[in-house]
Amino acid sequence: LVYVILVICCAEIAVVIVYFQLCSENYRWWWKSFFVGGGTGLYVFLYGVFFYCTKLDIVGFTSNVLYFGYTALMAITFGLFTGSVGFFASFNFVRYVYSAVKTD
């Protein structure tokens, strides 16, 4: 259920940002739609750093490298997933909007 809500929120936010970008006649929406959704990966990594500083008591260089390495991998994967959701939602939105345009 949480993943469904996450996918819907990422898709809606990316579509709204792309819509505002298209209204201002900026047609370079491809990467922005990806980074709007993928920004959640940065949030996940920053929360991992916050959790490390406030709750964890890890001692040793190897343990720290493992923690931050796995946190970075998880955040990158999460960012790629949500960025892809935002991109494909925006792509379908733009395709639908421009398919409805009539040229005489």
N, C-alpha and C positions, 0 to 999 in steps of 0.2 A: 504494500500500500504506500509506503514511504517513497519507493522508487517511482511509482506512478505519479505521485504528487511532485517529485523532483523533476521528472521529465516534462510534465505539463508546465511547471513554473519556468524552467529553462527555455522551453519552446515559446511560451507567451512573451517572456521578457525579450528574447532575441527578435521576435517578430515585431514587437513594438519599437524597439531601437532601430531596426531596419526600415520600418515604416516612416519614422521621423527622419531618418537619413534620406530616404527617397523623396520625402516631401520637401526637403531643402535642396533637392536636385543634386545630391551627391550619390552617384551610382556605383561607388566602390564599396559595396556592402559585404563582400565575401568574407574578408578576414575579420571585420568588425563583428559579424554574426557569430563567428567561431569564438572570438576572444570574450564576447559578452557571456556566452555560456560557459566557456572554459575558465572564467575568472573564479569559479567556485573551487577549482584546484588550488589556486593561490590561497584562498581562505582556509582550506583544509590543511595546507602546509603551515600557515601561520598559527592555526589552532594547535597543531602538533608542537610547534616551538613554544607556544604559551603553556601547553600541558607539561612539556619538559621542564620549563622554568619554575612552574608552580607546584606540581604534584610529584614528579619523579625524583628519585635520588639515585641516579646512575653514576657509578664510579668506573673509571677506566676508559682509555681511548677507544679500544675496540668496541665496547658496548655503545659508546656515543656514536661512533661511525655507523654501526649497525642500525641504531635507532633512527638517525637522521637519513640514512640511505633508504631504509624501508618506508619511512614517512614520505620521502621525496618520490619514491616509486609509486606509492599509493596516491599521492596528490597528483602526479602526472597522469596516471591512469584515469583518475576521477575527472581531471580537467579535459582529457581527450574525449572521454565519454560524454560529458555535458556539453563540451564544445561541438561535438558532432551532432548532438541532438539540436542545439541551437542553429547550426548551419543548415541541417536538412529541413528543419521547420521553416527557416527563412527562405530557403531555396524553393520549397513548395509554395510558400506564400507569394513570392515574387512571380513564380510561374503562373499561379492562379490569377494574380492581378493583371499581368500583362497578356494573358490569354483572353481576358475579357475586354481588352482595348480594341475598338473597331477602327480600322483605317479605311477611309473612303477614297 
